[in-house]
Amino acid sequence: MTKITPDHLARSAFVYVRQSTADQVLHNHESRRRQYALAERARALGWTAVEIIDDDLGRSGSGIARPGFEKLLAAICEGRVGAVVSIEASRLARNGRDWHTLLEFCGLVGTLIVDEDGIYDARHPNDRLLLGMKGTMSEMELSLFRQRSVEALRQKAHRGELFLTVAVGFLKVSHDRIEKDPDRRVQEAIGLVFTKFAELQTVRQVHLWMRQERLPLPAVGSGPDGRTVTWKLPIYNTLRHILTNPVYAGAYAFGRTGSRVTIEAGRKRIVRGFRKDRGDWEALILDHHEGYISWSEFERNQRLISDNANGQSFMSRGSVRRGEALLAGLLRCGHCGRKLHIAYSGSNGRIGRYHCRGGHLNHGGDPCISFGGMRIDQAVGAEVIDRLQPLGIEAAIMAVEAQHVERTAKRRQLDLALEQARYEAAHARRRYEAVDPDNRLVAAELEYRWNERLVAVRALEEEQTAMAAEPQPALTDAERERLLALGADLEQAWNSPGATSATRKRIIRTVIEEIVVTVGEAALNLVIRWAGGDHTALSVHKNRAGEHRWSTGTDVVTLVSALARQMPDRAIAAVLNRAGKRTGKGNGWTQARVRSLRNHRDIPPYRDGERTERGEVTLEEAATLLNVSEATVRRLIQEKVLPAHQLCVGAPWVIRRSDLDDPALRCAAEARRSRRPPSDDPRQNILEL
């Protein structure tokens, strides 16, 4: 007792109370009573002012933030603490840093440390040594406890017998074994998630579909009666957890997540929940129990989910997104190895162009390659059709069956929900009937619960009636025959207006893993890597500079070049329209469009007198010079008496002026002008004027 001086008693005694976990706070009441009782011991030692710090109840002493301990250190530094009272050193700290900081501060201001074994002054070497050993033993004790418990859990996990939690859809039937939930509604709801993911192939699409169809999923909760299952509409994370948890594939997995230790504000901070690679899991036991899917299907789902994550992996293709480009996410640059991106332009934003700009974005270098998407999409689509053509009939039959299966699955979920709601209503009725009618407080509550169950039953019955009243979207015989015909001709089905870009993309991604593209002088060189491991080399024509899908055909350009030597733009437009020629966008020709084409192609316009300089005359001019009708000149041309040529139907005839001086032509023209009929038949009458 000689260590306690009047100076110590003049200050307050601080009792530090701590328990490591919330479970200890709820159940280990004796430990908490012992710690609070230390206030009486401090008073028995002579202190009149005693303060209790219990802000750290439920907090570990291994180094995480402890506001109560921080408050204690602040009071010591202010010189208000005469003694720190605790049961033992492990209550004050479980790590060397906090313990030695406490000793240092107590030694500086002369604060005593009191536990159940004695009173210590941190300024005395012997006491300091003993306190240091106690702190070290406390830290070592925690390490041993943790090591033993973790190793015991690990050994149990390696045997597949450790179940800290049980996923929804399963029940723990013994301490080391789980089975599928016997509730058929739960089983079929979980199975529906995997079925729709196999169809839609993205977690988000499954989520949107289930929310749209108002199909709830089971969720595990805890209540007074223990483990309970509630039904509610799923959120994205719920579906992702179901699709990525190996327990649904009949496998036992432990140690899929880990923790990281960081230093924040000078203290250790543990962040948990980091996912590990499969090779780093503590335990993985296949065929451990009955699952909802096979292990091969589970691995396929993981590849799809990983592949849908845009930008998460160098090799990921990304999910199917909006847009007309069919090869988004599949193309890889053959020059730098980066994945190509897609950009849309045009007035309606549907003109796709693939480009490699990773080097430009990451390192500020020059853009790599860029090309339009129309030709390459068509070429790869033709290759896919060629590969899938033998499977067209089978795909059409599966499409017919899938329409019926989807509606049946929704109806089945509704029937099971109604069956469960009726059971809960009957159970609520039995509880109401079993209660004493005079106990109105209990009877009123049970009656209210019964009414709630009846309302739920009524709502489900109305939904079932509404579904039954909806017209069945069954295919007619004509529609079925047309679908089978499309299956036989896959190219027609591919180009059908009902086939969306998203459908085509899913088909392409099913059979193609990746396409490596390099840009040559005149062509795009592709190497298609198919899902089965085969490779196909493909060359696609590359547009020249200024060439695009709206370019006017070369035959039209050639024709305009020739017509421009014969007539002005307005007449050229009329000739092109009579010949059925169209612009690159499918429009008719006008004077302005002809002029625009000439200017773009550097074709000079027609100049008056140009034909005369070349010694050419028109059909009308030739008729005047020969003194015959235009019809006679046409007959002379058809009979090949008069040499002439015409660029196209409707174009003017080009006749050389010198050919009109031919004596044979002059005689033929004179014979046409005579009144005698050209026939030698004596029965031919002569019309007298």
Secondary structure as the mmCIF struct_conf table of DSSP 4:
data_model
#
loop_
_struct_conf.conf_type_id
_struct_conf.id
_struct_conf.beg_label_comp_id
_struct_conf.beg_label_asym_id
_struct_conf.beg_label_seq_id
_struct_conf.end_label_comp_id
_struct_conf.end_label_asym_id
_struct_conf.end_label_seq_id
TURN_TY1_P TURN_TY1_P1 THR A 2 LYS A 3
HELX_RH_AL_P HELX_RH_AL_P1 PRO A 6 ALA A 10
BEND BEND1 ARG A 11 ARG A 11
STRN STRN1 SER A 12 GLN A 19
BEND BEND2 SER A 20 THR A 21
HELX_RH_AL_P HELX_RH_AL_P2 ALA A 22 HIS A 27
HELX_RH_AL_P HELX_RH_AL_P3 HIS A 29 TYR A 36
TURN_TY1_P TURN_TY1_P2 ALA A 37 ALA A 37
HELX_RH_AL_P HELX_RH_AL_P4 LEU A 38 ALA A 44
TURN_TY1_P TURN_TY1_P3 LEU A 45 GLY A 46
BEND BEND3 THR A 48 THR A 48
STRN STRN2 VAL A 50 LEU A 57
TURN_TY1_P TURN_TY1_P4 GLY A 58 GLY A 58
BEND BEND4 GLY A 61 ILE A 64
HELX_RH_AL_P HELX_RH_AL_P5 PRO A 67 CYS A 77
TURN_TY1_P TURN_TY1_P5 GLU A 78 GLY A 79
STRN STRN3 VAL A 81 VAL A 85
BEND BEND5 ILE A 87 GLU A 88
HELX_RH_AL_P HELX_RH_AL_P6 ALA A 89 LEU A 92
BEND BEND6 ARG A 94 ASN A 95
HELX_RH_AL_P HELX_RH_AL_P7 GLY A 96 VAL A 109
TURN_TY1_P TURN_TY1_P6 GLY A 110 GLY A 110
STRN STRN4 LEU A 112 VAL A 114
BEND BEND7 GLU A 116 ASP A 117
STRN STRN5 ILE A 119 ASP A 121
TURN_TY1_P TURN_TY1_P7 ALA A 122 ARG A 123
BEND BEND8 HIS A 124 HIS A 124
HELX_RH_AL_P HELX_RH_AL_P8 PRO A 125 HIS A 158
TURN_TY1_P TURN_TY1_P8 ARG A 159 GLY A 160
BEND BEND9 LEU A 164 THR A 165
TURN_TY1_P TURN_TY1_P9 VAL A 168 GLY A 169
STRN STRN6 PHE A 170 SER A 174
TURN_TY1_P TURN_TY1_P10 HIS A 175 ASP A 176
STRN STRN7 ARG A 177 LYS A 180
BEND BEND10 PRO A 182 PRO A 182
HELX_RH_AL_P HELX_RH_AL_P9 ARG A 184 LEU A 200
BEND BEND11 THR A 202 THR A 202
HELX_RH_AL_P HELX_RH_AL_P10 VAL A 203 GLN A 212
TURN_TY1_P TURN_TY1_P11 GLU A 213 ARG A 214
STRN STRN8 LEU A 217 GLY A 223
TURN_TY1_P TURN_TY1_P12 PRO A 224 ASP A 225
STRN STRN9 GLY A 226 LYS A 232
HELX_RH_AL_P HELX_RH_AL_P11 TYR A 236 THR A 244
HELX_RH_3T_P HELX_RH_3T_P1 PRO A 246 ALA A 249
TURN_TY1_P TURN_TY1_P13 GLY A 250 GLY A 250
STRN STRN10 TYR A 252 PHE A 254
STRN STRN11 THR A 257 GLU A 264
TURN_TY1_P TURN_TY1_P14 ALA A 265 GLY A 266
STRN STRN12 ARG A 267 ARG A 275
HELX_LH_PP_P HELX_LH_PP_P1 LYS A 276 ASP A 277
HELX_RH_3T_P HELX_RH_3T_P2 ARG A 278 ASP A 280
BEND BEND12 GLU A 282 GLU A 282
STRN STRN13 ALA A 283 ILE A 285
TURN_TY1_P TURN_TY1_P15 LEU A 286 ASP A 287
BEND BEND13 HIS A 288 HIS A 289
BEND BEND14 TYR A 292 ILE A 293
HELX_RH_AL_P HELX_RH_AL_P12 TRP A 295 ASN A 308
BEND BEND15 ALA A 309 ALA A 309
TURN_TY1_P TURN_TY1_P16 ASN A 310 GLY A 311
BEND BEND16 GLN A 312 SER A 313
TURN_TY1_P TURN_TY1_P17 PHE A 314 MET A 315
BEND BEND17 ARG A 322 GLU A 324
BEND BEND18 LEU A 326 LEU A 326
TURN_TY1_P TURN_TY1_P18 ALA A 328 LEU A 330
STRN STRN14 LEU A 331 CYS A 333
TURN_TY1_P TURN_TY1_P19 GLY A 334 CYS A 336
HELX_LH_PP_P HELX_LH_PP_P2 ARG A 338 ARG A 338
STRN STRN15 LYS A 339 LYS A 339
HELX_LH_PP_P HELX_LH_PP_P3 LEU A 340 LEU A 340
STRN STRN16 HIS A 341 SER A 345
BEND BEND19 GLY A 346 GLY A 346
TURN_TY1_P TURN_TY1_P20 SER A 347 ASN A 348
BEND BEND20 GLY A 349 GLY A 349
STRN STRN17 ILE A 351 HIS A 355
HELX_RH_AL_P HELX_RH_AL_P13 GLY A 358 HIS A 363
STRN STRN18 SER A 370 GLY A 372
BEND BEND21 GLY A 373 GLY A 373
HELX_RH_AL_P HELX_RH_AL_P14 MET A 374 LEU A 388
HELX_RH_3T_P HELX_RH_3T_P3 GLN A 389 LEU A 391
HELX_RH_AL_P HELX_RH_AL_P15 GLY A 392 ALA A 434
BEND BEND22 VAL A 435 VAL A 435
TURN_TY1_P TURN_TY1_P21 PRO A 437 ASP A 438
HELX_RH_AL_P HELX_RH_AL_P16 ARG A 440 ALA A 469
BEND BEND23 GLU A 470 GLU A 470
HELX_LH_PP_P HELX_LH_PP_P4 PRO A 471 GLN A 472
HELX_LH_PP_P HELX_LH_PP_P5 ALA A 474 THR A 476
HELX_RH_AL_P HELX_RH_AL_P17 ASP A 477 ALA A 488
BEND BEND24 ASP A 489 ASP A 489
HELX_RH_AL_P HELX_RH_AL_P18 LEU A 490 TRP A 494
TURN_TY1_P TURN_TY1_P22 ASN A 495 ASN A 495
TURN_TY1_P TURN_TY1_P23 PRO A 497 GLY A 498
HELX_RH_AL_P HELX_RH_AL_P19 SER A 501 VAL A 511
STRN STRN19 ILE A 512 VAL A 519
BEND BEND25 GLU A 521 ALA A 522
STRN STRN20 ALA A 523 TRP A 530
TURN_TY1_P TURN_TY1_P24 ALA A 531 GLY A 532
BEND BEND26 GLY A 533 GLY A 533
STRN STRN21 HIS A 535 HIS A 541
HELX_LH_PP_P HELX_LH_PP_P6 ASN A 543 ARG A 544
TURN_TY1_P TURN_TY1_P25 ALA A 545 GLY A 546
TURN_TY1_P TURN_TY1_P26 ARG A 549 TRP A 550
HELX_LH_PP_P HELX_LH_PP_P7 SER A 551 GLY A 553
HELX_RH_AL_P HELX_RH_AL_P20 THR A 554 LEU A 563
TURN_TY1_P TURN_TY1_P27 ALA A 564 GLN A 566
BEND BEND27 MET A 567 MET A 567
HELX_RH_AL_P HELX_RH_AL_P21 ASP A 569 ARG A 578
TURN_TY1_P TURN_TY1_P28 ALA A 579 GLY A 580
TURN_TY1_P TURN_TY1_P29 GLY A 584 LYS A 585
BEND BEND28 GLY A 586 GLY A 586
HELX_LH_PP_P HELX_LH_PP_P8 ASN A 587 TRP A 589
HELX_RH_AL_P HELX_RH_AL_P22 GLN A 591 ARG A 601
TURN_TY1_P TURN_TY1_P30 ASP A 602 ASP A 602
HELX_LH_PP_P HELX_LH_PP_P9 ILE A 603 TYR A 606
TURN_TY1_P TURN_TY1_P31 ASP A 608 GLY A 609
HELX_RH_AL_P HELX_RH_AL_P23 GLU A 610 GLU A 613
TURN_TY1_P TURN_TY1_P32 ARG A 614 GLY A 615
STRN STRN22 GLU A 616 VAL A 617
HELX_RH_AL_P HELX_RH_AL_P24 LEU A 619 LEU A 626
TURN_TY1_P TURN_TY1_P33 ASN A 627 ASN A 627
BEND BEND29 VAL A 628 VAL A 628
HELX_RH_AL_P HELX_RH_AL_P25 GLU A 630 GLN A 638
TURN_TY1_P TURN_TY1_P34 GLU A 639 LYS A 640
BEND BEND30 VAL A 641 LEU A 642
STRN STRN23 HIS A 645 GLN A 646
BEND BEND31 LEU A 647 CYS A 648
TURN_TY1_P TURN_TY1_P35 VAL A 649 GLY A 650
BEND BEND32 ALA A 651 ALA A 651
HELX_LH_PP_P HELX_LH_PP_P10 PRO A 652 PRO A 652
STRN STRN24 TRP A 653 ARG A 656
HELX_RH_3T_P HELX_RH_3T_P4 ARG A 657 ASP A 661
HELX_RH_AL_P HELX_RH_AL_P26 PRO A 663 ARG A 673
BEND BEND33 SER A 674 ARG A 676
BEND BEND34 PRO A 678 PRO A 678
TURN_TY1_P TURN_TY1_P36 PRO A 682 ARG A 683
#
